[in-house]
């Protein structure tokens, strides 16, 4: 998707330097990927403590098809 945006040049330069990513396109894609992964992680934290687990559940037997 083509998009024209105005970015903070100093911030972009610092991000390029820190990440060692060569292009602005790759930098933006990486930033978006990390943003999405971070938000998904936060969503998992929202349910922490709200799920009860069966204490003697044997997940290994499920993997082995038993």
CHARMM-style PDB file with segment names, atoms N, HN, CA, C and O in Angstrom:
ATOM      1  N   UNK     1       0.836  -1.162   0.000  1.00  0.00      PROA
ATOM      2  CA  UNK     1       0.000   0.000   0.000  1.00  0.00      PROA
ATOM      3  C   UNK     1       0.892   1.239   0.000  1.00  0.00      PROA
ATOM      4  O   UNK     1       1.767   1.389   0.853  1.00  0.00      PROA
ATOM      5  N   UNK     2       0.666   2.090  -0.932  1.00  0.00      PROA
ATOM      6  HN  UNK     2      -0.045   1.969  -1.624  1.00  0.00      PROA
ATOM      7  CA  UNK     2       1.440   3.331  -0.991  1.00  0.00      PROA
ATOM      8  C   UNK     2       0.813   4.369  -0.079  1.00  0.00      PROA
ATOM      9  O   UNK     2      -0.402   4.566  -0.078  1.00  0.00      PROA
ATOM     10  N   UNK     3       1.666   5.035   0.702  1.00  0.00      PROA
ATOM     11  HN  UNK     3       2.653   4.875   0.702  1.00  0.00      PROA
ATOM     12  CA  UNK     3       1.199   6.059   1.619  1.00  0.00      PROA
ATOM     13  C   UNK     3       2.256   7.146   1.713  1.00  0.00      PROA
ATOM     14  O   UNK     3       3.452   6.862   1.785  1.00  0.00      PROA
ATOM     15  N   UNK     4       1.811   8.367   1.714  1.00  0.00      PROA
ATOM     16  HN  UNK     4       0.840   8.597   1.656  1.00  0.00      PROA
ATOM     17  CA  UNK     4       2.720   9.486   1.943  1.00  0.00      PROA
ATOM     18  C   UNK     4       2.511   9.990   3.355  1.00  0.00      PROA
ATOM     19  O   UNK     4       1.398  10.354   3.735  1.00  0.00      PROA
ATOM     20  N   UNK     5       3.593  10.013   4.140  1.00  0.00      PROA
ATOM     21  HN  UNK     5       4.497   9.717   3.832  1.00  0.00      PROA
ATOM     22  CA  UNK     5       3.512  10.500   5.511  1.00  0.00      PROA
ATOM     23  C   UNK     5       4.727  11.364   5.811  1.00  0.00      PROA
ATOM     24  O   UNK     5       5.779  11.226   5.187  1.00  0.00      PROA
ATOM     25  N   UNK     6       4.562  12.238   6.758  1.00  0.00      PROA
ATOM     26  HN  UNK     6       3.707  12.350   7.265  1.00  0.00      PROA
ATOM     27  CA  UNK     6       5.671  13.072   7.216  1.00  0.00      PROA
ATOM     28  C   UNK     6       6.199  12.463   8.508  1.00  0.00      PROA
ATOM     29  O   UNK     6       5.469  12.324   9.490  1.00  0.00      PROA
ATOM     30  N   UNK     7       7.471  12.105   8.490  1.00  0.00      PROA
ATOM     31  HN  UNK     7       8.064  12.218   7.693  1.00  0.00      PROA
ATOM     32  CA  UNK     7       8.103  11.469   9.644  1.00  0.00      PROA
ATOM     33  C   UNK     7       9.100  12.414  10.288  1.00  0.00      PROA
ATOM     34  O   UNK     7       9.644  13.297   9.626  1.00  0.00      PROA
ATOM     35  N   UNK     8       9.335  12.233  11.555  1.00  0.00      PROA
ATOM     36  HN  UNK     8       8.893  11.515  12.093  1.00  0.00      PROA
ATOM     37  CA  UNK     8      10.351  12.981  12.281  1.00  0.00      PROA
ATOM     38  C   UNK     8      11.715  12.482  11.809  1.00  0.00      PROA
ATOM     39  O   UNK     8      12.094  11.345  12.089  1.00  0.00      PROA
ATOM     40  N   UNK     9      12.451  13.332  11.093  1.00  0.00      PROA
ATOM     41  HN  UNK     9      12.143  14.256  10.866  1.00  0.00      PROA
ATOM     42  CA  UNK     9      13.735  12.930  10.506  1.00  0.00      PROA
ATOM     43  C   UNK     9      14.729  12.445  11.553  1.00  0.00      PROA
ATOM     44  O   UNK     9      15.432  11.458  11.334  1.00  0.00      PROA
ATOM     45  N   UNK    10      14.792  13.134  12.688  1.00  0.00      PROA
ATOM     46  HN  UNK    10      14.221  13.935  12.866  1.00  0.00      PROA
ATOM     47  CA  UNK    10      15.736  12.733  13.734  1.00  0.00      PROA
ATOM     48  C   UNK    10      15.386  11.352  14.282  1.00  0.00      PROA
ATOM     49  O   UNK    10      16.269  10.532  14.533  1.00  0.00      PROA
ATOM     50  N   UNK    11      14.093  11.104  14.463  1.00  0.00      PROA
ATOM     51  HN  UNK    11      13.376  11.770  14.259  1.00  0.00      PROA
ATOM     52  CA  UNK    11      13.655   9.817  14.978  1.00  0.00      PROA
ATOM     53  C   UNK    11      13.940   8.696  13.982  1.00  0.00      PROA
ATOM     54  O   UNK    11      14.372   7.609  14.366  1.00  0.00      PROA
ATOM     55  N   UNK    12      13.698   8.966  12.713  1.00  0.00      PROA
ATOM     56  HN  UNK    12      13.347   9.849  12.401  1.00  0.00      PROA
ATOM     57  CA  UNK    12      13.971   7.970  11.666  1.00  0.00      PROA
ATOM     58  C   UNK    12      15.472   7.690  11.600  1.00  0.00      PROA
ATOM     59  O   UNK    12      15.889   6.534  11.523  1.00  0.00      PROA
ATOM     60  N   UNK    13      16.269   8.734  11.629  1.00  0.00      PROA
ATOM     61  HN  UNK    13      15.931   9.673  11.692  1.00  0.00      PROA
ATOM     62  CA  UNK    13      17.727   8.549  11.580  1.00  0.00      PROA
ATOM     63  C   UNK    13      18.231   7.728  12.767  1.00  0.00      PROA
ATOM     64  O   UNK    13      19.087   6.857  12.608  1.00  0.00      PROA
ATOM     65  N   UNK    14      17.701   8.007  13.946  1.00  0.00      PROA
ATOM     66  HN  UNK    14      17.005   8.714  14.075  1.00  0.00      PROA
ATOM     67  CA  UNK    14      18.112   7.255  15.134  1.00  0.00      PROA
ATOM     68  C   UNK    14      17.678   5.794  15.026  1.00  0.00      PROA
ATOM     69  O   UNK    14      18.441   4.887  15.361  1.00  0.00      PROA
ATOM     70  N   UNK    15      16.458   5.573  14.561  1.00  0.00      PROA
ATOM     71  HN  UNK    15      15.838   6.310  14.290  1.00  0.00      PROA
ATOM     72  CA  UNK    15      15.950   4.201  14.415  1.00  0.00      PROA
ATOM     73  C   UNK    15      16.771   3.431  13.383  1.00  0.00      PROA
ATOM     74  O   UNK    15      17.076   2.257  13.591  1.00  0.00      PROA
ATOM     75  N   UNK    16      17.126   4.066  12.289  1.00  0.00      PROA
ATOM     76  HN  UNK    16      16.878   5.020  12.120  1.00  0.00      PROA
ATOM     77  CA  UNK    16      17.958   3.418  11.271  1.00  0.00      PROA
ATOM     78  C   UNK    16      19.329   3.061  11.848  1.00  0.00      PROA
ATOM     79  O   UNK    16      19.859   1.978  11.601  1.00  0.00      PROA
ATOM     80  N   UNK    17      19.882   3.980  12.610  1.00  0.00      PROA
ATOM     81  HN  UNK    17      19.451   4.860  12.811  1.00  0.00      PROA
ATOM     82  CA  UNK    17      21.207   3.754  13.204  1.00  0.00      PROA
ATOM     83  C   UNK    17      21.158   2.617  14.223  1.00  0.00      PROA
ATOM     84  O   UNK    17      22.012   1.730  14.205  1.00  0.00      PROA
ATOM     85  N   UNK    18      20.172   2.639  15.099  1.00  0.00      PROA
ATOM     86  HN  UNK    18      19.478   3.359  15.113  1.00  0.00      PROA
ATOM     87  CA  UNK    18      20.071   1.630  16.151  1.00  0.00      PROA
ATOM     88  C   UNK    18      19.765   0.253  15.578  1.00  0.00      PROA
ATOM     89  O   UNK    18      20.336  -0.748  16.012  1.00  0.00      PROA
ATOM     90  N   UNK    19      18.862   0.207  14.602  1.00  0.00      PROA
ATOM     91  HN  UNK    19      18.399   1.020  14.250  1.00  0.00      PROA
ATOM     92  CA  UNK    19      18.406  -1.078  14.066  1.00  0.00      PROA
ATOM     93  C   UNK    19      19.346  -1.652  13.018  1.00  0.00      PROA
ATOM     94  O   UNK    19      19.333  -2.855  12.755  1.00  0.00      PROA
ATOM     95  N   UNK    20      20.160  -0.789  12.421  1.00  0.00      PROA
ATOM     96  HN  UNK    20      20.169   0.188  12.635  1.00  0.00      PROA
ATOM     97  CA  UNK    20      21.037  -1.177  11.308  1.00  0.00      PROA
ATOM     98  C   UNK    20      20.225  -1.603  10.076  1.00  0.00      PROA
ATOM     99  O   UNK    20      20.743  -2.285   9.192  1.00  0.00      PROA
ATOM    100  N   UNK    21      18.958  -1.196  10.027  1.00  0.00      PROA
ATOM    101  HN  UNK    21      18.538  -0.641  10.745  1.00  0.00      PROA
ATOM    102  CA  UNK    21      18.114  -1.428   8.851  1.00  0.00      PROA
ATOM    103  C   UNK    21      18.492  -0.389   7.812  1.00  0.00      PROA
ATOM    104  O   UNK    21      18.765   0.762   8.152  1.00  0.00      PROA
ATOM    105  N   UNK    22      18.510  -0.783   6.560  1.00  0.00      PROA
ATOM    106  HN  UNK    22      18.288  -1.719   6.284  1.00  0.00      PROA
ATOM    107  CA  UNK    22      19.043   0.076   5.501  1.00  0.00      PROA
ATOM    108  C   UNK    22      18.026   1.041   4.898  1.00  0.00      PROA
ATOM    109  O   UNK    22      18.402   2.141   4.492  1.00  0.00      PROA
ATOM    110  N   UNK    23      16.756   0.664   4.828  1.00  0.00      PROA
ATOM    111  HN  UNK    23      16.450  -0.229   5.158  1.00  0.00      PROA
ATOM    112  CA  UNK    23      15.785   1.512   4.133  1.00  0.00      PROA
ATOM    113  C   UNK    23      14.655   1.937   5.070  1.00  0.00      PROA
ATOM    114  O   UNK    23      14.339   1.252   6.043  1.00  0.00      PROA
ATOM    115  N   UNK    24      14.060   3.078   4.751  1.00  0.00      PROA
ATOM    116  HN  UNK    24      14.316   3.634   3.961  1.00  0.00      PROA
ATOM    117  CA  UNK    24      12.921   3.557   5.540  1.00  0.00      PROA
ATOM    118  C   UNK    24      11.750   2.597   5.417  1.00  0.00      PROA
ATOM    119  O   UNK    24      11.030   2.368   6.389  1.00  0.00      PROA
ATOM    120  N   UNK    25      11.552   2.035   4.236  1.00  0.00      PROA
ATOM    121  HN  UNK    25      12.137   2.220   3.446  1.00  0.00      PROA
ATOM    122  CA  UNK    25      10.458   1.084   4.025  1.00  0.00      PROA
ATOM    123  C   UNK    25      10.611  -0.112   4.968  1.00  0.00      PROA
ATOM    124  O   UNK    25       9.658  -0.495   5.646  1.00  0.00      PROA
ATOM    125  N   UNK    26      11.802  -0.697   5.011  1.00  0.00      PROA
ATOM    126  HN  UNK    26      12.577  -0.385   4.460  1.00  0.00      PROA
ATOM    127  CA  UNK    26      12.047  -1.843   5.892  1.00  0.00      PROA
ATOM    128  C   UNK    26      11.906  -1.446   7.363  1.00  0.00      PROA
ATOM    129  O   UNK    26      11.411  -2.225   8.178  1.00  0.00      PROA
ATOM    130  N   UNK    27      12.341  -0.241   7.691  1.00  0.00      PROA
ATOM    131  HN  UNK    27      12.743   0.392   7.029  1.00  0.00      PROA
ATOM    132  CA  UNK    27      12.238   0.251   9.058  1.00  0.00      PROA
ATOM    133  C   UNK    27      10.770   0.375   9.482  1.00  0.00      PROA
ATOM    134  O   UNK    27      10.402  -0.051  10.576  1.00  0.00      PROA
ATOM    135  N   UNK    28       9.944   0.952   8.625  1.00  0.00      PROA
ATOM    136  HN  UNK    28      10.243   1.299   7.736  1.00  0.00      PROA
ATOM    137  CA  UNK    28       8.525   1.121   8.933  1.00  0.00      PROA
ATOM    138  C   UNK    28       7.844  -0.238   9.051  1.00  0.00      PROA
ATOM    139  O   UNK    28       7.037  -0.447   9.957  1.00  0.00      PROA
ATOM    140  N   UNK    29       8.160  -1.161   8.148  1.00  0.00      PROA
ATOM    141  HN  UNK    29       8.815  -0.991   7.412  1.00  0.00      PROA
ATOM    142  CA  UNK    29       7.569  -2.499   8.222  1.00  0.00      PROA
ATOM    143  C   UNK    29       7.954  -3.201   9.519  1.00  0.00      PROA
ATOM    144  O   UNK    29       7.119  -3.853  10.147  1.00  0.00      PROA
ATOM    145  N   UNK    30       9.208  -3.069   9.917  1.00  0.00      PROA
ATOM    146  HN  UNK    30       9.886  -2.539   9.407  1.00  0.00      PROA
ATOM    147  CA  UNK    30       9.674  -3.679  11.178  1.00  0.00      PROA
ATOM    148  C   UNK    30       8.967  -3.039  12.367  1.00  0.00      PROA
ATOM    149  O   UNK    30       8.556  -3.730  13.299  1.00  0.00      PROA
ATOM    150  N   UNK    31       8.830  -1.731  12.331  1.00  0.00      PROA
ATOM    151  HN  UNK    31       9.164  -1.169  11.574  1.00  0.00      PROA
ATOM    152  CA  UNK    31       8.158  -1.024  13.430  1.00  0.00      PROA
ATOM    153  C   UNK    31       6.701  -1.454  13.540  1.00  0.00      PROA
ATOM    154  O   UNK    31       6.196  -1.648  14.645  1.00  0.00      PROA
ATOM    155  N   UNK    32       6.024  -1.604  12.409  1.00  0.00      PROA
ATOM    156  HN  UNK    32       6.435  -1.447  11.511  1.00  0.00      PROA
ATOM    157  CA  UNK    32       4.628  -2.043  12.428  1.00  0.00      PROA
ATOM    158  C   UNK    32       4.505  -3.467  12.951  1.00  0.00      PROA
ATOM    159  O   UNK    32       3.598  -3.774  13.725  1.00  0.00      PROA
ATOM    160  N   UNK    33       5.414  -4.333  12.528  1.00  0.00      PROA
ATOM    161  HN  UNK    33       6.150  -4.084  11.899  1.00  0.00      PROA
ATOM    162  CA  UNK    33       5.404  -5.718  13.000  1.00  0.00      PROA
ATOM    163  C   UNK    33       5.600  -5.775  14.517  1.00  0.00      PROA
ATOM    164  O   UNK    33       4.873  -6.481  15.215  1.00  0.00      PROA
ATOM    165  N   UNK    34       6.573  -5.037  15.016  1.00  0.00      PROA
ATOM    166  HN  UNK    34       7.164  -4.463  14.450  1.00  0.00      PROA
ATOM    167  CA  UNK    34       6.820  -5.015  16.456  1.00  0.00      PROA
ATOM    168  C   UNK    34       5.639  -4.420  17.215  1.00  0.00      PROA
ATOM    169  O   UNK    34       5.317  -4.877  18.312  1.00  0.00      PROA
ATOM    170  N   UNK    35       4.991  -3.407  16.646  1.00  0.00      PROA
ATOM    171  HN  UNK    35       5.253  -3.036  15.755  1.00  0.00      PROA
ATOM    172  CA  UNK    35       3.825  -2.803  17.269  1.00  0.00      PROA
ATOM    173  C   UNK    35       2.698  -3.823  17.409  1.00  0.00      PROA
ATOM    174  O   UNK    35       2.089  -3.942  18.472  1.00  0.00      PROA
ATOM    175  N   UNK    36       2.426  -4.558  16.328  1.00  0.00      PROA
ATOM    176  HN  UNK    36       2.921  -4.460  15.465  1.00  0.00      PROA
ATOM    177  CA  UNK    36       1.355  -5.555  16.347  1.00  0.00      PROA
ATOM    178  C   UNK    36       1.678  -6.662  17.343  1.00  0.00      PROA
ATOM    179  O   UNK    36       0.810  -7.065  18.117  1.00  0.00      PROA
ATOM    180  N   UNK    37       2.905  -7.157  17.334  1.00  0.00      PROA
ATOM    181  HN  UNK    37       3.610  -6.830  16.705  1.00  0.00      PROA
ATOM    182  CA  UNK    37       3.299  -8.213  18.274  1.00  0.00      PROA
ATOM    183  C   UNK    37       3.179  -7.729  19.718  1.00  0.00      PROA
ATOM    184  O   UNK    37       2.746  -8.477  20.595  1.00  0.00      PROA
ATOM    185  N   UNK    38       3.560  -6.490  19.958  1.00  0.00      PROA
ATOM    186  HN  UNK    38       3.912  -5.882  19.246  1.00  0.00      PROA
ATOM    187  CA  UNK    38       3.486  -5.917  21.300  1.00  0.00      PROA
ATOM    188  C   UNK    38       2.033  -5.810  21.756  1.00  0.00      PROA
ATOM    189  O   UNK    38       1.722  -6.127  22.904  1.00  0.00      PROA
ATOM    190  N   UNK    39       1.146  -5.368  20.875  1.00  0.00      PROA
ATOM    191  HN  UNK    39       1.399  -5.111  19.942  1.00  0.00      PROA
ATOM    192  CA  UNK    39      -0.275  -5.248  21.223  1.00  0.00      PROA
ATOM    193  C   UNK    39      -0.896  -6.617  21.492  1.00  0.00      PROA
ATOM    194  O   UNK    39      -1.716  -6.751  22.400  1.00  0.00      PROA
ATOM    195  N   UNK    40      -0.522  -7.623  20.727  1.00  0.00      PROA
ATOM    196  HN  UNK    40       0.144  -7.515  19.989  1.00  0.00      PROA
ATOM    197  CA  UNK    40      -1.031  -8.973  20.963  1.00  0.00      PROA
ATOM    198  C   UNK    40      -0.579  -9.463  22.328  1.00  0.00      PROA
ATOM    199  O   UNK    40      -1.344 -10.101  23.051  1.00  0.00      PROA
ATOM    200  N   UNK    41       0.648  -9.166  22.675  1.00  0.00      PROA
ATOM    201  HN  UNK    41       1.270  -8.648  22.087  1.00  0.00      PROA
ATOM    202  CA  UNK    41       1.180  -9.547  23.980  1.00  0.00      PROA
ATOM    203  C   UNK    41       0.394  -8.863  25.090  1.00  0.00      PROA
ATOM    204  O   UNK    41       0.069  -9.494  26.096  1.00  0.00      PROA
ATOM    205  N   UNK    42       0.084  -7.585  24.921  1.00  0.00      PROA
ATOM    206  HN  UNK    42       0.348  -7.072  24.104  1.00  0.00      PROA
ATOM    207  CA  UNK    42      -0.686  -6.859  25.922  1.00  0.00      PROA
ATOM    208  C   UNK    42      -2.076  -7.471  26.077  1.00  0.00      PROA
ATOM    209  O   UNK    42      -2.597  -7.549  27.189  1.00  0.00      PROA
ATOM    210  N   UNK    43      -2.675  -7.902  24.974  1.00  0.00      PROA
ATOM    211  HN  UNK    43      -2.252  -7.838  24.071  1.00  0.00      PROA
ATOM    212  CA  UNK    43      -3.991  -8.526  25.047  1.00  0.00      PROA
ATOM    213  C   UNK    43      -3.945  -9.808  25.866  1.00  0.00      PROA
ATOM    214  O   UNK    43      -4.895 -10.107  26.590  1.00  0.00      PROA
ATOM    215  N   UNK    44      -2.877 -10.562  25.769  1.00  0.00      PROA
ATOM    216  HN  UNK    44      -2.105 -10.319  25.181  1.00  0.00      PROA
ATOM    217  CA  UNK    44      -2.734 -11.773  26.579  1.00  0.00      PROA
ATOM    218  C   UNK    44      -2.617 -11.426  28.060  1.00  0.00      PROA
ATOM    219  O   UNK    44      -3.126 -12.150  28.916  1.00  0.00      PROA
ATOM    220  N   UNK    45      -1.948 -10.325  28.354  1.00  0.00      PROA
ATOM    221  HN  UNK    45      -1.534  -9.737  27.659  1.00  0.00      PROA
ATOM    222  CA  UNK    45      -1.805  -9.917  29.747  1.00  0.00      PROA
ATOM    223  C   UNK    45      -3.152  -9.501  30.335  1.00  0.00      PROA
ATOM    224  O   UNK    45      -3.351  -9.602  31.546  1.00  0.00      PROA
ATOM    225  N   UNK    46      -4.077  -9.036  29.500  1.00  0.00      PROA
ATOM    226  HN  UNK    46      -3.915  -8.954  28.517  1.00  0.00      PROA
ATOM    227  CA  UNK    46      -5.403  -8.642  29.974  1.00  0.00      PROA
ATOM    228  C   UNK    46      -6.164  -9.817  30.570  1.00  0.00      PROA
ATOM    229  O   UNK    46      -6.994  -9.628  31.459  1.00  0.00      PROA
ATOM    230  N   UNK    47      -5.893 -11.028  30.092  1.00  0.00      PROA
ATOM    231  HN  UNK    47      -5.219 -11.181  29.369  1.00  0.00      PROA
ATOM    232  CA  UNK    47      -6.634 -12.184  30.589  1.00  0.00      PROA
ATOM    233  C   UNK    47      -5.896 -12.931  31.695  1.00  0.00      PROA
ATOM    234  O   UNK    47      -6.385 -13.944  32.194  1.00  0.00      PROA
ATOM    235  N   UNK    48      -4.740 -12.443  32.073  1.00  0.00      PROA
ATOM    236  HN  UNK    48      -4.342 -11.619  31.668  1.00  0.00      PROA
ATOM    237  CA  UNK    48      -3.964 -13.088  33.134  1.00  0.00      PROA
ATOM    238  C   UNK    48      -4.776 -13.132  34.422  1.00  0.00      PROA
ATOM    239  O   UNK    48      -5.345 -12.127  34.847  1.00  0.00      PROA
ATOM    240  N   UNK    49      -4.819 -14.298  35.029  1.00  0.00      PROA
ATOM    241  HN  UNK    49      -4.357 -15.114  34.684  1.00  0.00      PROA
ATOM    242  CA  UNK    49      -5.539 -14.468  36.268  1.00  0.00      PROA
ATOM    243  C   UNK    49      -7.027 -14.732  36.092  1.00  0.00      PROA
ATOM    244  O   UNK    49      -7.728 -14.979  37.074  1.00  0.00      PROA
ATOM    245  N   UNK    50      -7.515 -14.684  34.871  1.00  0.00      PROA
ATOM    246  HN  UNK    50      -6.945 -14.484  34.074  1.00  0.00      PROA
ATOM    247  CA  UNK    50      -8.934 -14.896  34.607  1.00  0.00      PROA
ATOM    248  C   UNK    50      -9.225 -16.300  34.084  1.00  0.00      PROA
ATOM    249  O   UNK    50     -10.384 -16.679  33.919  1.00  0.00      PROA
ATOM    250  N   UNK    51      -8.175 -17.060  33.828  1.00  0.00      PROA
ATOM    251  HN  UNK    51      -7.234 -16.751  33.963  1.00  0.00      PROA
ATOM    252  CA  UNK    51      -8.325 -18.413  33.303  1.00  0.00      PROA
ATOM    253  C   UNK    51      -7.909 -19.395  34.390  1.00  0.00      PROA
ATOM    254  O   UNK    51      -6.861 -19.235  35.015  1.00  0.00      PROA
ATOM    255  N   UNK    52      -8.728 -20.402  34.608  1.00  0.00      PROA
ATOM    256  HN  UNK    52      -9.580 -20.532  34.100  1.00  0.00      PROA
ATOM    257  CA  UNK    52      -8.344 -21.440  35.565  1.00  0.00      PROA
ATOM    258  C   UNK    52      -7.872 -22.664  34.785  1.00  0.00      PROA
ATOM    259  O   UNK    52      -8.431 -23.011  33.745  1.00  0.00      PROA
ATOM    260  N   UNK    53      -6.857 -23.293  35.300  1.00  0.00      PROA
ATOM    261  HN  UNK    53      -6.404 -23.010  36.145  1.00  0.00      PROA
ATOM    262  CA  UNK    53      -6.272 -24.449  34.648  1.00  0.00      PROA
ATOM    263  C   UNK    53      -6.530 -25.700  35.473  1.00  0.00      PROA
ATOM    264  O   UNK    53      -6.607 -25.640  36.701  1.00  0.00      PROA
ATOM    265  N   UNK    54      -6.662 -26.818  34.800  1.00  0.00      PROA
ATOM    266  HN  UNK    54      -6.600 -26.866  33.803  1.00  0.00      PROA
ATOM    267  CA  UNK    54      -6.806 -28.106  35.470  1.00  0.00      PROA
ATOM    268  C   UNK    54      -5.413 -28.510  35.959  1.00  0.00      PROA
ATOM    269  O   UNK    54      -4.481 -28.636  35.164  1.00  0.00      PROA
ATOM    270  N   UNK    55      -5.284 -28.710  37.249  1.00  0.00      PROA
ATOM    271  HN  UNK    55      -6.041 -28.609  37.894  1.00  0.00      PROA
ATOM    272  CA  UNK    55      -3.965 -28.954  37.839  1.00  0.00      PROA
ATOM    273  C   UNK    55      -3.278 -30.205  37.299  1.00  0.00      PROA
ATOM    274  O   UNK    55      -2.063 -30.196  37.099  1.00  0.00      PROA
ATOM    275  N   UNK    56      -4.035 -31.291  37.056  1.00  0.00      PROA
ATOM    276  HN  UNK    56      -5.022 -31.298  37.218  1.00  0.00      PROA
ATOM    277  CA  UNK    56      -3.413 -32.543  36.630  1.00  0.00      PROA
ATOM    278  C   UNK    56      -3.508 -32.767  35.116  1.00  0.00      PROA
ATOM    279  O   UNK    56      -3.358 -33.895  34.646  1.00  0.00      PROA
ATOM    280  N   UNK    57      -3.753 -31.711  34.363  1.00  0.00      PROA
ATOM    281  HN  UNK    57      -3.875 -30.795  34.744  1.00  0.00      PROA
ATOM    282  CA  UNK    57      -3.855 -31.817  32.910  1.00  0.00      PROA
ATOM    283  C   UNK    57      -2.505 -32.226  32.320  1.00  0.00      PROA
ATOM    284  O   UNK    57      -1.482 -31.610  32.618  1.00  0.00      PROA
ATOM    285  N   UNK    58      -2.506 -33.255  31.492  1.00  0.00      PROA
ATOM    286  HN  UNK    58      -3.337 -33.756  31.251  1.00  0.00      PROA
ATOM    287  CA  UNK    58      -1.268 -33.775  30.909  1.00  0.00      PROA
ATOM    288  C   UNK    58      -1.190 -33.374  29.437  1.00  0.00      PROA
ATOM    289  O   UNK    58      -1.649 -34.103  28.558  1.00  0.00      PROA
ATOM    290  N   UNK    59      -0.606 -32.215  29.185  1.00  0.00      PROA
ATOM    291  HN  UNK    59      -0.233 -31.622  29.899  1.00  0.00      PROA
ATOM    292  CA  UNK    59      -0.507 -31.722  27.815  1.00  0.00      PROA
ATOM    293  C   UNK    59       0.412 -32.587  26.958  1.00  0.00      PROA
ATOM    294  O   UNK    59       0.257 -32.637  25.738  1.00  0.00      PROA
ATOM    295  N   UNK    60       1.355 -33.259  27.581  1.00  0.00      PROA
ATOM    296  HN  UNK    60       1.481 -33.218  28.572  1.00  0.00      PROA
ATOM    297  CA  UNK    60       2.285 -34.103  26.810  1.00  0.00      PROA
ATOM    298  C   UNK    60       1.566 -35.277  26.181  1.00  0.00      PROA
ATOM    299  O   UNK    60       1.905 -35.686  25.070  1.00  0.00      PROA
ATOM    300  N   UNK    61       0.578 -35.827  26.869  1.00  0.00      PROA
ATOM    301  HN  UNK    61       0.302 -35.495  27.771  1.00  0.00      PROA
ATOM    302  CA  UNK    61      -0.173 -36.941  26.290  1.00  0.00      PROA
ATOM    303  C   UNK    61      -0.965 -36.485  25.068  1.00  0.00      PROA
ATOM    304  O   UNK    61      -1.175 -37.262  24.137  1.00  0.00      PROA
ATOM    305  N   UNK    62      -1.407 -35.223  25.068  1.00  0.00      PROA
ATOM    306  HN  UNK    62      -1.236 -34.591  25.824  1.00  0.00      PROA
ATOM    307  CA  UNK    62      -2.121 -34.689  23.910  1.00  0.00      PROA
ATOM    308  C   UNK    62      -1.185 -34.608  22.699  1.00  0.00      PROA
ATOM    309  O   UNK    62      -1.600 -34.876  21.571  1.00  0.00      PROA
ATOM    310  N   UNK    63       0.049 -34.244  22.932  1.00  0.00      PROA
ATOM    311  HN  UNK    63       0.386 -34.026  23.848  1.00  0.00      PROA
ATOM    312  CA  UNK    63       1.027 -34.157  21.844  1.00  0.00      PROA
ATOM    313  C   UNK    63       1.333 -35.518  21.248  1.00  0.00      PROA
ATOM    314  O   UNK    63       1.570 -35.641  20.046  1.00  0.00      PROA
ATOM    315  N   UNK    64       1.326 -36.531  22.088  1.00  0.00      PROA
ATOM    316  HN  UNK    64       1.133 -36.431  23.064  1.00  0.00      PROA
ATOM    317  CA  UNK    64       1.640 -37.884  21.637  1.00  0.00      PROA
ATOM    318  C   UNK    64       0.422 -38.593  21.062  1.00  0.00      PROA
ATOM    319  O   UNK    64       0.537 -39.705  20.548  1.00  0.00      PROA
ATOM    320  N   UNK    65      -0.750 -37.956  21.146  1.00  0.00      PROA
ATOM    321  HN  UNK    65      -0.844 -37.053  21.564  1.00  0.00      PROA
ATOM    322  CA  UNK    65      -1.974 -38.545  20.602  1.00  0.00      PROA
ATOM    323  C   UNK    65      -2.563 -39.629  21.463  1.00  0.00      PROA
ATOM    324  O   UNK    65      -3.296 -40.483  20.964  1.00  0.00      PROA
ATOM    325  N   UNK    66      -2.259 -39.620  22.755  1.00  0.00      PROA
ATOM    326  HN  UNK    66      -1.664 -38.927  23.161  1.00  0.00      PROA
ATOM    327  CA  UNK    66      -2.764 -40.661  23.659  1.00  0.00      PROA
ATOM    328  C   UNK    66      -4.127 -40.303  24.177  1.00  0.00      PROA
ATOM    329  OT1 UNK    66      -4.711 -41.060  24.952  1.00  0.00      PROA
TER     330      UNK     66
END
